[in-house]
Amino acid sequence: MTLLITIIAAVISTAIWYTSEKARKHNVSLLCFMYWGASLMWLVDAVAEYMEAGADYFLPAAADMINDGFLGLSVTAFGMVIWLVSLLIKDPDGVLKAVLTKK
């Protein structure tokens, strides 16, 4: 489930980055790299677990699927937080600077 969630997030962020000049300006590529990296990590984990468990890998318990779903969503949300902090630090449009210097 974590692999599926991060792959979906990676594909969506990549599509947004590819089709929008504004997304490139706002460094959506960082989000793409984080999600594709997480997807690769969980792909390797899935292959290793399949090699260990065999066909039983495809019959997870419901509790395990819920835990994996929460883990995937939390990693996706944490990636968004990291990207937002990066966006606030770089402030490409100068919005934060204008708000802070406004009297």
Stockholm file with secondary structure:
# STOCKHOLM 1.0

chainA/1-103         MTLLITIIAAVISTAIWYTSEKARKHNVSLLCFMYWGASLMWLVDAVAEYMEAGADYFLPAAADMINDGFLGLSVTAFGMVIWLVSLLIKDPDGVLKAVLTKK
#=GR chainA/1-103 SS CHHHHHHHHHHHHHHHHHHCHHHHHTTHHHHHHHHHHHHHHHHHHHHHHHHHHGGGGGSCCHHHHHHHHHHHHHHHHHHHHHHHHHHHHHCTTCHHHHHHHCC
#=GC SS_cons         CHHHHHHHHHHHHHHHHHHCHHHHHTTHHHHHHHHHHHHHHHHHHHHHHHHHHGGGGGSCCHHHHHHHHHHHHHHHHHHHHHHHHHHHHHCTTCHHHHHHHCC
//
